C-alpha cells in the first residue's frame, strides 16, 4: 500500500497519539505489561514515518510534554 503522509497532516497523527495516551477508557498496559494495541499501532506508525513527523514542531512539543508516549517511543 502506498500511503503518503503529508506534512500538513502530521497534526492529525499527533492528535491520534494524544487520544491514545489520554483516553481514560484505554488501558495503559495489559496484564502481562504489553502495550495497548492502539498505542502500539500509533507508536509503530510514528517510528515508520519519523523522517516526516520528526521535523514537525507539533511532534517536538508532544515529545517535550513527556508522559508515557515518550517511554513507549
Secondary structure, DSSP 4 states (H G I P E B T S, - for coil): ------GGGHHHHHHHHHHHHH-TTS-SB-TTSPBPHHHHHHHHHHHHTHHHHTTSHHHHHHHHT-SHHHHH-
